[in-house]
């Protein structure tokens, strides 16, 4: 559950950073800037989900106390 919140917080942070940098993007097209921000946000969320699933699998299969 913690990783879910981490993914959402990272997504919000990247979106906020992208909006902040929108005015100072130089001569980069708007569409290219938005694509880069979308890819960064999606990558952060997928990474957080992957780490969360790995941790969940670790707890379920390897760290479980033996009966």
N, C-alpha and C positions, 0 to 999 in steps of 0.2 A: 504494500500500500504506500509505503514511503517513496518508492521509486516512481509510482504514478504521480504523486504530488511533485516530485522532483522534475519529472518530464513536463508537467504542465507549467511549473514555474520557469523552467528553462525556455519553453516555448514562448511564454509571455515576455521574458527578458529579451529574447532575440527579436521578437516583434517590436518591442519598445525601442531597442537599439536601432533597428532598421528604420523606424519612423524618425528617430532622432537624427540619423545620418542622411535622411532623405534630401535635405536641403544642400548638404555639402558633398554630394555624390560626384561632382565635377561634370565631365562631359559624358558620363555613362548614361545610357538610355534608361528610362524608367522601367521598362519591361525586364531588362537584364538585372537591374537592382532588385526588383521584386522576386525574380526567379532565384537569385542568390540567397535572399532572406528566407524564402520558402524552403529551399533545400537545406539551409542551416537549421531551421526550426524542425523540420521533419527528421533530420539526422539526429538531433538531440533527443527527440521523443523516442525514436526507434532505439537509440543507444540505451536510454533509461529503461525502456521495456525489456531489452535484451539482458541487461544487468540484473533487473528484477527477476526475470524468469530463471536466470542462472543461479541466483541466490536462493530462490524458492526450490529449485531442483536440488541444490546442495543440502538445504535443510531437510528436504523430504527423503532423499536417498542415501546421503553419505553421513550426515551429522546426526541421524536418528539413533537414539540409544538402542543397543541390542537387547532383546528380551531375555 
